């Protein structure tokens, strides 16, 4: 089993928005692959939202409701991307310490 410093921050939250962590010796196990797949979807969604934002922000006649919704969606995507970056950064740091 992994030590607490080696646990992986998962791309979803638990009850009350608390972070969820994965503790495993198998980086290719079911839960690790599930987390990898969810992260890939989240990153893809963020990329699509960024493209949509670029188009919407150049539209002088953009509807305020659409802009608010886009801001809300971008905020959620940014939160996901930051969680992924924190998780991967932590895993890289642990990996370097073990080398």
N, C-alpha and C positions, 0 to 999 in steps of 0.2 A: 504494500500500500504506500501511497505517497505521503510525504510530510505536509504539514499545513502550508509551508512556503511553496510547495509544488502544485497545489490545487489549482485547477483551471476555473476561471470565472466563466460561467455559462452565459449564452446570449439571451437569456430570459430571466425574469425576476420571479421570486417566490411570493408568498402571501405578504401583503403590505408593502410590496415593492422591494423587499429585501433581496440582496444578491444571492444567487445559487452558485455552488461550486461543485466541481467534479473531482473526486479523488480516485485515481485508478493507476495501475501500473501498465495498462494497455492503451497506448495513445490511438490505437486503431479499433478499439472496442465500439460497441453499439452506441453508447452515449456520446463518445468523442466524435464519431462519424455524424451522429444526429446534430450535435453542436456545430460541426464544420458545415453541414448542409444548411442549417438555419443561418449561420453567419454569411454564407454565400448568397442566400436569398436576400438578407438584409442589405448587404453591400450592393447587390444588383438593384434593389429598390431605391437605395440612396442615389445611385448613378442615374436612374430614370428620373427621379425627382429633381436632381440637379439640372438635367437637360430640360425638363418641363419648366423649371424656374427661370432658366435663361431665356426661353421663348416667351414666357408670360411677362417677365419684367421688361422686355423690349416692346410689349404691346401697350401703347398709350391708352387704349380703351379697355384695359383689363378691369373686370368687375371686382369691386372691393371684397365681395363675398369669396370670389375665387382666390384672391390674394391672401385673405385670412386662412382659408383652407390650405392653401399651399404652404403658408408659414407654419401652420400646425403640423402638416405632414413632414415638412423639412425639419422641424424641431424633433419630432419622433425619430426620424432617420438619423439625425446628427447624434442623438442620444445612443442609438444602436451602434453607430460607427465608433463613438468614443468608448463604449463598453468593449467592442471588439479590439480596438487599439490597446486598451488597458490590459485585456486578457492576453493578447499576443505579445505585448511588451513584457509583461510579467513572465510569460513562458520563455521568452528569449533570455531574459536576465537569469532565470533559474538554470537554463541550459548552459549559459556561459559559465556560471559558477561551478557546474558539474564537470566542465571540460578541463 
